[in-house]
Amino acid sequence: MNVATDMNSTVEAANDIARLKGLSRFLIFGDDKNFMNEMSLSIVNRGNWSEDAVLISKFDEYMDLYVSSQLCRSFLISAVTSTFGWWLAFFAYGQNAIYYMPDERIQVDKVPDGELFL
């Protein structure tokens, strides 16, 4: 469906969840490296974290699944239409702390592509 993540609300939610759960490290999964770099800087700056508090995954997808299952004590899905995001959350270590960003934008412009219906 190609629905973009809202940077501001995602950064705010990530910082809120980290404080709520007593976490001080972030790991960002995704395929848009520029967006992830920008998000990393925004999390650090707006959350007053140290510069090394945010890591950006550079692993293959299968390794992302493994890393999520071993390290993620909390998980925020920023794009609710991301199937891979849901799988990462499904395997996340912290199953009592899975969150997703509500997408309240108008849906009329979101047209599923052929991949949605297998």
C-alpha positions in Angstrom: 0.0 0.0 0.0 3.1 2.2 0.3 2.0 4.2 3.4 4.7 6.4 4.7 5.6 6.7 8.4 4.9 10.0 10.1 8.3 11.1 11.5 7.1 13.4 14.2 4.5 11.2 15.8 6.8 8.1 15.6 9.7 9.9 17.2 7.4 11.1 20.0 5.9 7.7 20.5 9.4 6.0 20.5 10.7 8.4 23.2 7.5 8.0 25.3 7.6 4.2 25.1 11.3 4.1 26.0 10.7 6.2 29.1 7.6 4.2 30.1 9.5 0.9 29.8 12.8 2.1 31.2 14.7 1.7 28.0 17.6 3.8 26.7 18.6 2.1 23.4 16.7 2.1 20.1 17.1 -0.2 17.1 15.5 1.0 13.8 14.4 -1.5 11.2 13.4 -0.5 7.7 14.4 -0.2 4.1 14.7 3.6 3.7 18.2 4.4 5.0 17.9 8.2 4.7 14.6 8.2 6.6 16.1 6.0 9.3 19.1 8.2 9.7 16.9 11.2 10.0 14.7 9.4 12.5 17.8 8.4 14.5 18.9 12.0 14.8 15.4 13.1 15.8 15.1 10.5 18.5 18.4 11.5 20.0 17.8 15.2 19.8 14.2 15.3 21.0 14.7 12.6 23.6 18.0 14.0 25.0 19.7 10.6 24.5 23.4 10.0 23.9 24.4 9.9 20.3 25.0 6.1 20.4 21.5 5.4 21.8 20.1 4.6 18.4 21.3 1.9 16.0 20.1 1.4 12.5 19.8 -2.2 11.3 21.9 -3.0 8.3 21.2 -6.7 8.4 19.3 -8.8 5.9 15.6 -9.5 6.7 16.2 -12.9 8.2 18.8 -11.5 10.6 16.4 -8.6 11.5 13.9 -11.3 12.6 16.5 -13.0 14.8 17.8 -9.7 16.3 14.2 -8.6 17.1 13.6 -12.0 18.8 16.7 -11.6 21.0 16.9 -7.9 21.8 13.7 -6.0 21.4 12.1 -5.6 24.9 9.6 -3.2 23.3 8.5 -2.8 19.7 6.8 0.1 17.8 5.3 -0.5 14.4 5.3 2.8 12.7 3.7 1.7 9.4 0.7 -0.5 10.3 0.4 -1.8 6.7 4.0 -3.3 6.9 3.7 -7.0 6.9 7.4 -7.3 7.8 6.9 -4.9 10.7 4.2 -7.2 12.1 6.5 -10.2 11.8 9.3 -8.4 13.5 6.9 -7.6 16.4 5.6 -11.1 16.5 9.1 -12.5 17.1 10.1 -9.6 19.4 11.4 -10.6 22.8 9.1 -8.2 24.7 5.7 -9.5 23.8 4.0 -7.5 26.5 5.2 -4.3 24.9 4.2 -4.2 21.3 2.8 -0.9 20.0 1.7 0.4 16.7 1.0 3.8 15.3 -2.7 4.4 14.4 -3.1 5.6 10.9 -5.9 8.1 11.0 -5.2 9.6 7.6 -7.9 9.4 4.9 -7.8 6.0 3.3 -9.3 6.9 -0.1 -5.8 7.3 -1.7 -4.5 4.0 -0.3 -5.0 1.4 -3.0 -3.7 -2.1 -2.3 -1.4 -3.5 -4.9 -1.4 -7.0 -6.2 0.9 -8.2 -3.4 -1.7 -7.6 -0.7 -3.9 -10.4 -1.9 -1.9 -13.6 -2.2 
